[in-house]
Amino acid sequence: MVEADVTQVVAIENSWDYLSKWGEEGYLQVLGKPFLFCPLVAEVESAGRTSPGEAGTLAGAAVLALMVDSGELCNLMVPPRYQGKRVGRLLLARCLEVARQQHLSRIFLEVRHSNHRAIRFYRRNGFRIVSRRKNYYRDPPEDAWVMQREAPKDPLPNGRSGVLKGTDALPR
C-alpha cells in the first residue's frame, strides 16, 4: 500500500457496514509506521482478463501489525465484486510470508461472531479459535472470536492471481 491507494482502501472499507472504520487518517498513520505495520493491497492486473478501466483498481487490502514475536492481522478486506476470486487468500498468503520473513511465531486476529464467511475462510487457512472478547465491536455491538495460527517456517508457494504492492517497505 502506498499513499495513492488510501482513497481506494477506504472505499473498500466502506463497502462493508460492519467493518471498524479506520478512514483515511488511520491508513495514513499505518503508512507512517513501517516498523510496526505491513500494509498490503491486491491490485487488478492489466493482462487481458480485466474490463476496460479496471487495471490499477484495488481488489483488496490487508494490514499486518508486527509485534515482538507475533503478528496481528488487523484488517483483511475484499470488496463484494472480488469475493470468491482468491484475492483474500492471496493477501493472507502474503501476510503469512511476511510473518515468516520477520520470524514471527504466530498470527492473531479478531473476527465478529456473526461473520461466518470470514470464520470459515480463516479456519480453512489454518486458524483456530482460541478465545472470545466480549463486546469487542461497536456499530453494532458484538463479541469477537480471537483466532490464531502458527506462522509458516518455510516459504509459501507463490500464486499469480494478482499484484501486491507495498511490500518493499518491510523492515529488514
C-alpha positions as CSV (number, residue, x, y, z in Angstrom):
1,M,0.0,0.0,0.0
2,V,1.2,3.5,-0.8
3,E,-0.4,6.8,-0.1
4,A,-2.1,7.0,-3.5
5,D,-4.0,3.8,-2.6
6,V,-5.6,5.1,0.5
7,T,-8.8,6.5,-1.2
8,Q,-9.5,3.1,-2.7
9,V,-8.7,1.3,0.5
10,V,-11.2,3.5,2.4
11,A,-13.8,2.8,-0.4
12,I,-13.3,-1.0,0.2
13,E,-13.7,-0.4,3.9
14,N,-16.9,1.5,3.3
15,S,-18.3,-1.3,1.1
16,W,-19.0,-3.2,4.4
17,D,-21.3,-1.8,7.0
18,Y,-19.9,-3.9,9.9
19,L,-16.2,-3.1,9.5
20,S,-14.5,-0.9,12.0
21,K,-13.7,2.2,10.1
22,W,-10.1,3.4,10.1
23,G,-10.7,6.1,7.5
24,E,-8.1,7.9,5.5
25,E,-6.3,9.2,8.6
26,G,-5.9,5.7,10.1
27,Y,-4.4,4.3,6.9
28,L,-2.0,7.3,6.6
29,Q,-0.9,6.7,10.2
30,V,-0.2,3.0,9.3
31,L,1.8,4.0,6.3
32,G,3.9,6.3,8.5
33,K,4.9,3.4,10.8
34,P,6.5,0.8,8.5
35,F,8.4,-0.6,11.5
36,L,5.1,-1.6,13.1
37,F,2.7,-2.2,10.2
38,C,2.9,-4.1,6.9
39,P,0.0,-2.6,4.8
40,L,-0.7,-4.6,1.5
41,V,-3.1,-4.2,-1.4
42,A,-4.1,-6.5,-4.2
43,E,-4.2,-4.6,-7.5
44,V,-6.1,-5.9,-10.5
45,E,-3.6,-6.7,-13.3
46,S,-3.9,-5.2,-16.7
47,A,-3.3,-8.5,-18.6
48,G,-6.3,-9.2,-20.8
49,R,-8.7,-10.6,-18.2
50,T,-9.9,-7.3,-16.9
51,S,-12.6,-4.9,-18.0
52,P,-11.5,-1.6,-19.6
53,G,-10.5,0.8,-16.9
54,E,-10.3,-1.9,-14.2
55,A,-6.4,-2.2,-14.2
56,G,-5.0,-0.4,-11.3
57,T,-8.2,-0.9,-9.3
58,L,-7.7,-2.4,-5.8
59,A,-9.3,-5.8,-5.3
60,G,-8.4,-6.0,-1.6
61,A,-6.3,-4.7,1.3
62,A,-4.7,-6.1,4.4
63,V,-2.8,-4.7,7.4
64,L,-0.5,-6.9,9.5
65,A,0.9,-5.5,12.7
66,L,4.4,-6.6,13.5
67,M,4.8,-7.3,17.2
68,V,7.8,-8.7,19.2
69,D,7.3,-12.3,18.2
70,S,3.8,-12.5,16.8
71,G,1.7,-10.6,14.3
72,E,-1.9,-9.3,14.4
73,L,-3.9,-9.3,11.2
74,C,-5.7,-6.0,11.8
75,N,-7.6,-5.9,8.6
76,L,-8.2,-8.1,5.6
77,M,-10.9,-6.9,3.3
78,V,-12.1,-7.6,-0.2
79,P,-14.9,-5.7,-1.9
80,P,-18.0,-7.7,-2.8
81,R,-17.3,-7.8,-6.5
82,Y,-13.9,-9.5,-5.9
83,Q,-15.0,-12.0,-3.3
84,G,-14.7,-15.6,-4.4
85,K,-11.8,-14.8,-6.7
86,R,-9.0,-15.8,-4.3
87,V,-8.0,-12.2,-3.5
88,G,-8.3,-12.8,0.3
89,R,-6.3,-15.9,0.0
90,L,-3.6,-14.1,-1.9
91,L,-3.4,-11.3,0.7
92,L,-3.4,-13.8,3.6
93,A,-0.7,-15.8,2.0
94,R,1.5,-12.7,1.6
95,C,0.8,-11.8,5.3
96,L,1.9,-15.3,6.3
97,E,5.1,-14.9,4.2
98,V,5.8,-11.6,5.8
99,A,5.4,-13.2,9.2
100,R,7.8,-15.9,8.2
101,Q,10.4,-13.4,6.9
102,Q,10.1,-11.4,10.2
103,H,10.5,-14.6,12.3
104,L,7.1,-14.2,13.9
105,S,5.9,-17.4,15.7
106,R,2.1,-16.9,15.2
107,I,-0.6,-14.6,13.9
108,F,-3.7,-13.5,15.8
109,L,-6.9,-11.8,14.6
110,E,-10.3,-10.9,15.8
111,V,-13.5,-11.6,13.9
112,R,-17.1,-10.9,14.6
113,H,-19.1,-13.8,15.9
114,S,-21.7,-13.3,13.1
115,N,-19.1,-13.2,10.3
116,H,-19.4,-16.9,9.4
117,R,-17.9,-16.5,6.0
118,A,-14.7,-15.0,7.4
119,I,-14.5,-17.6,10.2
120,R,-14.8,-20.4,7.6
121,F,-12.1,-18.7,5.5
122,Y,-9.7,-18.4,8.4
123,R,-10.3,-22.0,9.5
124,R,-9.6,-23.2,6.0
125,N,-6.3,-21.3,6.2
126,G,-5.1,-22.9,9.4
127,F,-6.6,-20.5,12.1
128,R,-8.4,-21.8,15.2
129,I,-10.5,-20.1,17.7
130,V,-8.5,-19.5,21.0
131,S,-10.7,-17.1,23.0
132,R,-13.6,-14.7,23.0
133,R,-13.6,-10.9,23.5
134,K,-16.9,-9.7,25.0
135,N,-18.3,-6.6,23.4
136,Y,-15.2,-6.1,21.3
137,Y,-17.0,-4.5,18.3
138,R,-19.2,-1.4,18.1
139,D,-21.8,-0.4,15.5
140,P,-23.3,-2.9,16.1
141,P,-22.0,-4.1,19.4
142,E,-20.8,-7.7,19.2
143,D,-18.4,-10.2,20.6
144,A,-15.3,-11.2,18.7
145,W,-13.6,-14.6,18.3
146,V,-9.8,-14.4,18.7
147,M,-8.2,-16.8,16.2
148,Q,-4.6,-17.7,15.8
149,R,-2.3,-19.8,13.7
150,E,1.4,-20.6,13.7
151,A,3.4,-18.6,11.2
152,P,5.0,-20.8,8.5
153,K,8.6,-21.8,8.9
154,D,9.2,-22.4,5.2
155,P,8.5,-20.2,2.2
156,L,5.0,-20.5,0.8
157,P,4.4,-21.3,-2.8
158,N,3.7,-18.2,-4.9
159,G,0.3,-17.7,-6.6
160,R,-0.1,-15.5,-9.7
161,S,-3.7,-14.3,-9.1
162,G,-2.9,-10.6,-8.6
163,V,-0.3,-8.0,-7.9
164,L,0.6,-7.0,-4.4
165,K,2.0,-3.5,-3.8
166,G,3.7,-2.0,-0.8
167,T,5.8,-4.9,0.3
168,D,9.1,-3.2,-0.4
169,A,8.8,-1.1,2.7
170,L,9.2,-4.0,5.0
171,P,11.7,-3.8,7.9
172,R,14.8,-6.0,7.2
